[in-house]
Structure formats: structure tokens, C-alpha cells
Amino acid sequence: MSVATSAAPRRARSLTVDKADTVSALDRGLSLLHCFRPDRRLLGSTELARLTGIPRPSVMRLAATLVAHRWLQPEPGGERFMLGPGVVSLAQVFLDSLDVRAAARGPMQALAERTGGSVYLAVRDGLEMVLVEACRSHSTMLSARLDVGTRVPLPNSALGRAYLGAVDEATRAGLIDALRLARGPDGPAIDAGLQRALAEHARTGWCVSAGEFHREINSISMALTVPRGEVMSFNCGGPAFSFTEERLRQEVAPALSATVRAVAAAIGGHAALPQPVQETGS
């Protein structure tokens, strides 16, 4: 990941947090943690300096502090770092606090069995959605197999599109601006697909991604707003040959809507309602 893309989540977070109120040293330390991904489990100080733009001597001091608090740990017998157990304990506290997961698990599994696909619940982190619950049909081996902790992009995943369709106009506009700053050469095509999806959300309350995030996977998503105001997205889908766009809209969408509304009723939240979305230029 380049320095530009690693900075994108920080730009997105600044939409709701005044940068003047943040502590720069803490922000820099946390930026080291954000460098670690499933495909980058071990990182040395030089790599961390390159990814964050922080000078290597400062990276070493920050890393030593994170090691002392068990958020990082040294590679056994090596000079690189990996995430430490302190991160796991914090993540578990976060997941345990999401009571929506407990309320959603049963309805999500029922939807997975009914459709023969995979059903996910995700929250936004920066310019990505992170899966916090995953259910799969026991009757098929053909469902998509993403796991809790998997990150998917906002603009071309159904989960991200449903989130963008459900948030207020100012938040949506800010995130889309940040996405355009971070986009690569495929940006115009992704932006066009996002605008089509947002227009559909304005009419229906759900969003579809047909082979745009993963070429062989089609899915549909709908958002839920929990009592404290956070927006989450539910998703149902699977292999494109089984989850055609027609089936997603005609059969899966009503079942997904019923599932989301049932979870909303159980936790005192509400399913995201369709709302006008203004198209913006690239």
C-alpha cells in the first residue's frame, strides 16, 4: 500500500474529528498499526517509514512504545514487527460491545440457509468496510468465504455502497471526495458504478454489486442504523451464476430487507430508508 492510500483513512476520519484536537504523536503511533494487513503481517522499520512517511528514527521510538504496551511485538529471531496481543484484546472488547451482532446472528444464518449464500454484517473504517459477522449456508459449498476482519472497499462493494447510500448527504459527499483523491486508474469506472448504485439506493433502499468487487461474486446490501446513530451494512450474495442480478433484486432483496428490519426491531434501531442522492461530477 502506498503512502497515499495509507493516508486515505486518516483523511476520512478527519471528516468528523477536528485535527486540531488530536495528539500528533498518538496519531503517528496509530498510523503504524494501520499499516498491518493480512498480506503484510510482518513489517520492518524501513517499511513502516515508507508506508507512513514518518522518519525511521521516529518509527523506532514509536514501535518501542507500542511493543511496551503489547500492541506490537518483535518478530521471533528477526528485526521486523507484528501485531501484538494487546490489539486482540481491544478488538474483542469492540466486538463484544456490538450487541447488534448477537441480535443479527440468528436472522443472518436463517437468510444464508434460505438463499444458499453468504450473509455479512460490516462497519466502516476509513474508506473500507470491515466484516464483524459472517454466516454461510450449510447446504452449499459454493458461497463466498470472507471472514470476520476482512476489509472491502467502499465504492465498488455492495456493503460500502449501501453504507454511502444510508449516511447523511454531508458525510457521503466528504467520503466520495476522499475516495476520488485516493482512486487509481480505475477510478472513473468505479465512480460510474457507484453513482448508479446510489441512484438505485435512492429508489429502493438497497445496493447491488455485480462482479465489481470480485469478478465472480454478485451481492446485494442494505444498511441499518443502530440506536447510537452508527450505520452498519448487511450483505447477501454468492457466485454470479447462482446470484444473478435478477435473482438478487426479485428474490434476495425482499428477504434481506425482512432480515434487516427484524434485527432493527430487536435492537431498537431502524433500517435505512431510501433518500435522494445527488450525482456529483468526477
C-alpha positions in Angstrom: 0.0 0.0 0.0 1.4 3.4 -0.9 1.7 6.4 1.4 -1.3 8.0 -0.4 -3.6 5.1 0.2 -2.5 4.6 3.8 -3.3 8.2 4.5 -6.8 7.9 3.0 -8.4 6.5 6.1 -6.9 9.4 8.1 -8.5 11.9 5.7 -11.8 10.1 6.1 -11.7 10.2 9.9 -10.9 14.0 9.8 -14.4 14.5 8.4 -15.8 14.1 12.0 -12.7 14.9 14.2 -11.1 18.3 14.2 -7.4 17.7 13.5 -6.5 20.4 16.0 -8.0 18.3 18.8 -5.8 15.3 18.0 -2.4 14.4 19.5 0.2 14.1 16.8 2.4 11.6 18.5 -0.6 9.3 19.1 -1.8 9.8 15.6 1.6 8.8 14.3 1.8 5.7 16.5 -1.7 4.6 15.4 -0.7 5.0 11.8 2.0 2.3 12.3 -0.8 -0.1 13.4 -2.9 0.7 10.3 0.0 -0.5 8.1 -0.5 -4.1 9.1 -2.9 -6.1 6.9 -3.5 -9.9 6.2 -1.0 -9.7 3.4 1.5 -7.6 5.5 1.8 -9.4 8.8 5.5 -8.6 9.3 6.9 -5.1 8.7 10.3 -3.7 9.4 11.1 -0.1 10.5 12.2 0.8 7.0 8.9 -0.5 5.5 6.9 1.3 8.2 8.7 4.6 7.5 8.0 4.2 3.8 4.3 3.4 4.3 3.7 6.2 6.8 6.1 8.9 5.7 7.5 9.0 9.3 11.3 9.2 9.6 12.8 5.9 10.6 14.3 7.0 13.9 10.8 8.2 15.0 9.3 4.9 13.8 11.7 3.0 16.0 10.7 5.1 19.1 7.0 4.7 18.3 7.4 1.0 17.7 9.2 0.6 21.0 6.3 2.3 22.8 3.8 0.1 21.0 5.8 -3.0 22.0 5.8 -1.9 25.6 2.0 -1.8 25.5 1.8 -5.1 23.7 0.2 -3.6 20.6 3.2 -4.7 18.6 5.7 -7.5 19.2 9.1 -8.2 17.7 9.4 -11.0 15.1 10.9 -14.1 16.8 14.6 -14.2 15.8 14.2 -11.2 13.4 14.1 -7.5 13.2 10.6 -6.9 12.0 7.4 -6.3 13.9 4.0 -7.9 14.1 0.7 -7.0 15.8 0.7 -8.0 19.5 -1.9 -9.4 21.8 -3.0 -6.0 23.0 -4.7 -5.4 19.7 -6.6 -8.6 20.0 -8.0 -7.7 23.4 -9.1 -4.3 22.2 -10.7 -5.8 19.2 -12.6 -8.3 21.3 -13.9 -5.5 23.5 -15.1 -3.7 20.4 -16.8 -6.8 19.0 -18.4 -7.7 22.3 -19.8 -4.2 22.6 -21.7 -4.6 19.3 -24.9 -6.1 20.6 -26.2 -6.0 17.1 -24.0 -9.0 16.3 -25.8 -11.1 18.8 -29.2 -10.0 17.6 -28.2 -10.4 14.0 -26.6 -13.8 14.1 -29.7 -15.9 14.0 -31.6 -14.0 11.3 -28.4 -13.8 9.2 -27.9 -17.6 9.4 -31.6 -18.1 8.5 -31.1 -15.9 5.5 -28.0 -17.7 4.5 -29.8 -21.1 4.6 -32.8 -19.7 2.7 -30.7 -18.3 -0.1 -27.8 -20.7 -0.2 -25.4 -17.9 0.0 -23.2 -15.9 2.4 -24.5 -13.1 4.7 -22.3 -10.5 6.2 -22.5 -7.5 8.6 -19.9 -4.8 8.3 -19.0 -1.4 9.8 -17.0 1.4 8.1 -13.3 2.0 8.9 -11.9 4.9 6.9 -12.5 4.2 3.2 -13.3 0.5 3.7 -15.9 -1.7 5.3 -14.8 -4.3 7.9 -16.8 -7.5 8.4 -17.8 -8.0 12.0 -20.1 -11.1 11.5 -20.3 -13.7 8.8 -22.8 -16.6 8.2 -22.9 -19.2 5.5 -25.3 -21.7 4.2 -24.6 -25.3 5.5 -26.2 -26.7 2.4 -23.8 -25.4 -0.2 -20.0 -25.2 -0.7 -20.4 -22.5 -3.4 -20.9 -19.5 -1.1 -18.3 -16.7 -0.9 -15.9 -17.3 2.0 -14.9 -14.0 3.5 -14.2 -14.0 7.2 -14.7 -11.6 10.2 -12.0 -8.9 9.9 -12.0 -8.9 6.1 -11.9 -5.4 4.6 -13.8 -4.4 1.4 -13.7 -1.1 -0.4 -16.4 1.5 -0.1 -17.0 2.4 -3.8 -17.4 -1.0 -5.5 -18.6 -3.4 -2.8 -22.4 -3.7 -2.1 -21.6 -3.2 1.6 -19.8 0.1 1.0 -22.4 1.4 -1.4 -25.3 0.6 1.0 -23.4 2.5 3.7 -22.8 5.5 1.5 -26.5 5.5 0.5 -27.6 5.5 4.1 -25.5 8.2 5.6 -26.4 11.9 5.6 -25.5 13.9 2.5 -22.6 15.8 4.0 -20.9 12.6 5.2 -21.5 10.9 1.9 -20.1 13.9 -0.1 -17.0 14.0 2.1 -16.3 10.3 1.8 -16.8 10.4 -2.0 -14.3 13.3 -2.2 -11.8 11.3 -0.2 -12.3 8.3 -2.4 -11.7 10.4 -5.5 -8.4 11.6 -4.0 -7.3 8.1 -3.3 -8.5 6.4 -6.5 -6.2 4.8 -9.1 -6.5 4.5 -12.9 -9.8 2.5 -12.5 -11.3 5.5 -10.7 -13.7 6.7 -13.4 -15.3 3.3 -14.0 -15.6 2.7 -10.2 -17.2 6.1 -9.8 -19.7 5.5 -12.5 -20.8 2.2 -10.9 -21.0 3.9 -7.5 -23.3 6.6 -8.9 -25.6 4.0 -10.5 -25.7 2.1 -7.2 -26.5 5.2 -5.2 -29.3 6.1 -7.6 -30.8 2.6 -7.1 -30.5 3.0 -3.3 -32.5 6.3 -3.5 -35.3 4.3 -5.2 -35.2 1.0 -3.3 -33.1 1.2 -0.1 -30.5 -1.4 -1.3 -27.4 -1.5 -3.4 -26.1 -4.2 -5.8 -22.5 -5.0 -6.8 -22.4 -7.4 -9.7 -18.8 -8.6 -10.3 -17.4 -5.1 -9.5 -15.7 -6.0 -6.2 -15.0 -9.7 -7.1 -15.5 -10.7 -10.7 -17.3 -13.9 -9.9 -19.4 -12.7 -7.0 -22.7 -10.8 -7.0 -24.3 -9.4 -3.9 -26.9 -7.0 -2.5 -26.7 -4.9 0.6 -28.9 -2.8 2.9 -28.0 -0.6 5.8 -29.1 -0.5 9.4 -28.8 2.5 11.8 -28.3 1.4 15.4 -29.7 3.4 18.3 -26.5 5.4 18.9 -26.6 6.5 15.3 -23.9 4.3 13.7 -24.6 2.9 10.3 -23.9 -0.7 9.5 -24.4 -2.7 6.3 -25.8 -6.2 5.8 -25.0 -8.2 2.7 -26.2 -11.3 1.0 -24.7 -12.9 -2.1 -22.6 -15.6 -3.7 -21.4 -17.0 -7.1 -22.6 -14.9 -10.0 -24.1 -17.8 -11.9 -26.4 -18.5 -9.0 -26.9 -15.0 -7.6 -27.9 -13.3 -10.9 -28.8 -9.6 -10.8 -32.5 -10.5 -11.4 -32.5 -13.0 -8.5 -30.8 -10.5 -6.2 -33.4 -7.9 -6.9 -36.5 -10.1 -7.2 -35.9 -12.8 -4.6 -33.0 -11.9 -2.3 -33.7 -8.2 -1.8 -37.1 -8.8 0.0 -35.6 -11.5 2.2 -32.7 -9.3 3.1 -35.0 -6.4 3.8 -37.1 -8.5 6.2 -33.9 -9.7 7.9 -32.6 -6.2 8.4 -35.9 -4.9 9.7 -36.1 -7.8 12.1 -32.7 -7.0 13.5 -33.6 -3.3 13.7 -36.7 -4.2 15.7 -34.7 -6.3 18.1 -32.2 -3.7 18.9 -34.3 -0.5 18.7 -32.6 0.7 15.5 -34.1 1.3 12.1 -33.4 0.0 8.6 -32.0 2.7 6.2 -34.7 4.3 4.2 -34.3 5.4 0.6 -33.2 9.0 0.4 -32.4 11.4 -2.5 -28.8 11.2 -3.7 -27.4 14.0 -5.8 -25.0 12.9 -8.5 -21.7 14.8 -8.4 -19.1 15.3 -11.1 -15.8 13.4 -11.1 
